[in-house]
Amino acid sequence: MTRQRLTELEEEVKNLRFHGRRDIAQRIADARAQGDLSENAEYDAAREEQGLLELRIRKMEDVLSRSAIIDESNIQTDKVGIMTRVTVLNTATKKKNEYQIVSPEEADFEGGKISMSSPIGKALMNKTVGEQVQIKVPAGLLELKVVSIGK
């Protein structure tokens, strides 16, 4: 992943560890102060939220421990790969779209960043300019032609 995304994830984990844990601990304490815990829905909800927060922190820490920073200056543009920007032409609609191929953790379809493990990302990987791919999507068969590859 990019250094920027790595920094964002590290900040988010730090925030969840400090602020998220503190906020949930306060909610648990407030619910506990209400008395009988056996019939206290607020206490049960706060404890469940605590479990979900801890799971999210562990998952993010796992991603951080397995991540490698990609040097964007070494990106090859002769074929589609991670961190390349690829312009494709939908052969049916004649509409062009530009995507950046990224790691699953950085994917943001609205921002034009698609995961290398998504159906479109997988189909485009290692393709060169002029090649066509067919991708099975929920709406049917999507046929794309690689128009350009860049950084």
Salt bridges, closest charged atoms under 4 A:
GLU8 OE1 - ARG5 NH1 3.26
GLU11 OE2 - LYS14 NZ 3.64
GLU12 OE2 - ARG56 NH2 2.34
ASP23 OD1 - ARG22 NE 3.87
GLU49 OE2 - ARG27 NH2 2.59
GLU54 OE2 - ARG21 NE 2.80
GLU61 OE2 - ARG17 NH2 2.39
ASP62 OD2 - ARG66 NE 3.07
